[in-house]
Each structure stands twice: as C-alpha cells, then as structure tokens.
Amino acid sequence: VKSCWLGPNYIKEGQESNDIRRTNVPDIRVAYRYETMCEELNLITQAIRTDELETIEEEGTLCMGAVQAET
C-alpha cells in the first residue's frame, strides 16, 4: 500500500525516498526533516554513551491544593 501511495523508493532514506508527484512534499523539506532526525538521534546516542543523562529528582511532593509559602 505504501509503495502505491508514496512510490517504489519509499523505503530509502532522505530525498531518495521522496516522489514529489505523489507526496507533494518538496525535496528540500524532506532533506531538512531527515537531517534534523539524524542530528537528534546523534545527540541521544552521544548522551547515552557518555552517561550525561541524569535522573530528575523530585523536589517535595506534588499536590493539587493551594501552594503554601515557605517561612
């Protein structure tokens, strides 16, 4: 079904997968999306490899009531 709607090269990456006659998405837009996705995946991979990911520690407790001022 994807091949019918997106073209026979839909499985390739980047601009190679785009058939503008079928998708109505310009090649420059496809290139931007692909480049952005690659950069984001690279940042995630680097963070995992260098152990820069830190856990977020909760401060206090969450409540739905009114906020009390600290004295």
Number of C-alpha atoms within 10 A of each C-alpha: 6 10 10 9 11 18 17 13 14 17 13 10 12 17 19 13 16 23 18 14 10 11 11 10 12 13 16 11 12 18 16 13 14 15 13 12 12 12 12 12 12 12 12 13 12 13 13 11 10 8 9 10 11 7 6 6 6 7 6 6 5 7 7 5 6 6 7 6 5 4 3
